[in-house]
Amino acid sequence: MPGSYAKVIVNPVAGSRSVGREWQRISRQLQKAGLSFDYEFTKGTGDAIEIAKRAADGGYQCLIAVGGDGTEDKEITSGYSEVTPKSGFCLIILTLFLPNHAGV
């Protein structure tokens, strides 16, 4: 439901699938912090950009990306220029695993 809600984009395969395994715990922590949100899991390349566009057009006030370095670097950050959010829209990126940057 848009309005004061945030849209959380979750890449469940990030971090060798650790984001998917830990999503319930992550979700509880976001709720504990008082965040009102709904979420969508990405299923493939380009999904995060499309979800972000729908969220911005749908009246969400905040977009939160939860994943690894690929979700943020290749999808959200580069695709943010395609999103046309309304005034006051915020973008939060939670990178939970950085295998490409850690040399793993």
Secondary structure, DSSP 4 states (H G I P E B T S, - for coil): --SS-EEEEE-TTTTTTHHHHHHHHHHHHHHHTT--EEEEE--STTHHHHHHHHHHHTT-SEEEEEEEHHIIIIIIHHHGGG--PPTT-EEEEEEEE-HHHHT-
